[in-house]
Structures are given as C-alpha cells and as structure tokens.
Amino acid sequence: MRLVREWRATSSSPGIEREDPTARSRVSVGSVRVWRISSGRMKRFQVLPAVLFLGACGAPSKQYVPEPEPDQAEAPVVDEDFRTAVSRGGQYTIQWRPARGSEVPKNEHFELEVKLYRNVGDDLVPVSGARLAVSGWMPDHGHGMIRQPQAIDQGDGSYLVRGMLFHMGGHWELYFDVIEDGLSERTDFALDL
C-alpha cells in the first residue's frame, strides 16, 4: 500500500484543500487519506462520502451547549414548606407536602396537599379543573403502591390527595400526572423512606 492523495478540511476555507501527497505531515482530525491497495485502486465513490462528511464537519464557529431540561433545582419557589418540581414537558409546576406533619409516614395512611400551576413565561398561574392522578413506584422492587389515591380539586389550584400509603421503606418515586384536554404531563419526585 502506498499513499496516493491526502486531503484536509481547514477552518479557514469552506472547501477542501489538496495537500502534497509526498509530504510527510502529521494527520489531524478532518483528514482523509486515499491508499492504493495492491489488489486494485479505491474507487472515487468509496472515498467521496468520507470527503463530504469531513468537509462538512469543519471546526465549528460556536460550541453547542444544550438547554438544560427542567428539573427540581430550576423550579420556582412559591412556598418553601412544599416540595417543588417542574413537569417533564415544562408546562406545569407541582408543589406538595403531607397534610399533617412534615414527614411522609411509612406504612400509614396519609393525605397530601398539592398546588398545581401552569408555567406562563415567568408567571405561575393556578390550575383548577384539571384531573390529577397520583401514584408511587419502587424501582428497586418493581412494584407500585397497593392503594390508588384520589385527588380532590379545591377550586383554587390546590388539590387534596386522599388514600396515600407507602407500605414499605426504601426508595420511592412519586408521580403526579396532570391531565387536561386529553393530554397528560408527568412530574416526578424522588422519595426515600
């Protein structure tokens, strides 16, 4: 095998520059080497996809930094006594706390106070009349709650959730599904009992 041609994409030119094939330069990212194989020559169509790909992948002028997804740290604080999170799609903010006491009990029935808000720009608008489904899941055990809680709309963006029971200690995930106009959006909370 011997080196026939070498091309390298450069950030200073939009196209591909041809280099001297006899030069012994270090190969950098964005280079394409065409080798002559003893059993025959490489065809142009075998090299063309690589040349086009590397030419299009020249040095970016600006580094791409993805937007962070909404999570519990970015949720607006409305009431510090409540746990707060933004829904997965970013449309809602959910706040909750036990109706009595500050800790979620293990293997005891309890109720939750929930506040539901729609995120409109920087404002939080209370949401009434939505269906709120609450459930729990133990990922380490592969099962959920043994009861199905019911959320009661209080009419001012707050909901009372009755029938809560975490029947064993361990890591739980608490889910709030907001259902409006046939669409559902979930908010997650991690909970260790």
N, C-alpha and C positions, 0 to 999 in steps of 0.2 A: 504494500500500500504506500502511496506517496501523496503528499498534499498537492492538490490541483489548484484550488482557489480558497481564499478566506475573505469573508465579508464581516463588517461590524457596523451595527447601528450606532449612531452617535447622537448625543443630545443637542449638538449644535446644528444639525441638518435634519430636515424632515424625512429624507430618504435614506438609502443605504449606500455607504461608501465602499469602494473596492480597494483592497489593500494589495500590496506587492506579495504574490504567493511565495516568493523566495525569502522574504523577511522572516526572521525567527523572533517574533514578538510574543509576548505573553498573551494568552487568550483570556478575554474578560467576558463578563456577562453581556449577552447581546451579540455574541459572535456566532458565526456559522462556518464550519469548515466542510469542504466538499473533498472527499477522498476518492481516489481511483482505486477500485478493487481489482485484484489480479484476474478475477474471472470475468470482468466486464466493467463498463462505466456506469456510474449512477445516472439515472435519467433526470432531466430537469424537473419533471413533475414530482419526484421524490424529495427534492430539495426546496421547491417553491413554497409549500406550506410552512416549513420552518423559517424560511427567509421572511415571509409575510408576517408570521407570528412575532418573530423577534423584532422586526421593524416597527410593528405596531406597539410593542412593549417598551419603547424607548423610555428614558428616565422621566418620571412624572414631574410636572412643574409644581404640583402641590400634593402633599401627602394626604391621603384619605383617612379621616377619622370618623368612624360611625357614631351616630347619635346614640347616647345611652338609652336603654329601654326603661320605661317607668318601673320603679321598684319602691320598696318600703322606705328607703332613705330619702327619696325625692318627693314623697307625699307631703302635701301642705298640712301643717299642724293647725287644727281647728280647736281641739280640746285635748290638752295634754294627759288627761285621765284615760283617754281612749287609745287603743292601738289603731294605727292608721296605715293604709296602703292604697295605691292606685291600681285599678284593674289592669289586666293584661293588655287590653286594647287602648288604655289611656282615657276612656270616656268617663269613668266613674272613680270617685274616691269613697272608700268604705272606712268607717270607724266603728269600733266595737269595744265593749267591756262587759264583764259579768254584772248582772243587775244587782247582786248583793255581794259585798266584799270586793277585794281587789285581785284575788287569785282564782283561776279556774279549778274547781274541785275535781278530784279523781274518784270515779265510781259513785258519784252522787248526782242527782238531777239538779239542773240549774237553768237559769234564763240569761239571755244576752240582751243588752241594749245596743242597737245598731243605728248608725246615722249614715244615710246614703245621699251622696252629692253627685251632680253632673259637673264635669270639668268644662267650663266655658271660658277659654282664654286663661286669665289668671284668677277668674272668679269661680267660686263653688256655689252651685245652685241646688238647694234641697230638692230631692226627687220623691214625690208621693205617687201612689197608684201603681208602682212597678211590682212585679212579682219577685220576691226574694227567696231563693232556695239556699238553705244552709246544710252543709254536710261535712263530715270529717273522715279522714283516711289515715291508716297506719301503714306507710310504705314498707317498713321493715317486716311487718307481719302479713301484708297483702289483704287486709280487710278494712272495712269502714265501721261506722257507728252501728249499734244494734237498735237504735231508735231513729225515727225520721222527724226532725224538728219542724215546727210550723212558725212562719214569720207573720206577724200581725202588723199591718200598716197603721200607724198612729196619726197619719194625715199631715204631718209637718216635716216629712223627710226622715222621721225616726221610725224604727220598727222594733217590736218586742219579739224575740225568738224564744219560744217555749219548747220544752221537751229535749233539751240538750243533755247528753250523758256520754262522757268519755269513760268507758267501762274498765279501762286498764291504764297503767302508767306506761310511759315511753314517748317516742316521737310521733306526733300527730301533725297532719296538715289540715287546716280549717279552710273550707271553701265557701265563698259567697258568690252565687250566680244571680246576676241581675237580669231579669227577662222583661223586655219592653218591645212591643210591636213585633213579636215573633223572633226577636234576636236576643241572644244570651251573651253575657260577658262575665268572665270569672275574675275574682280577686282571691289571692292565696295568702295564708298566714301560716308560719311555722310555729309549732307549739310543743314544748316538752313538759311532760307531767311526771 
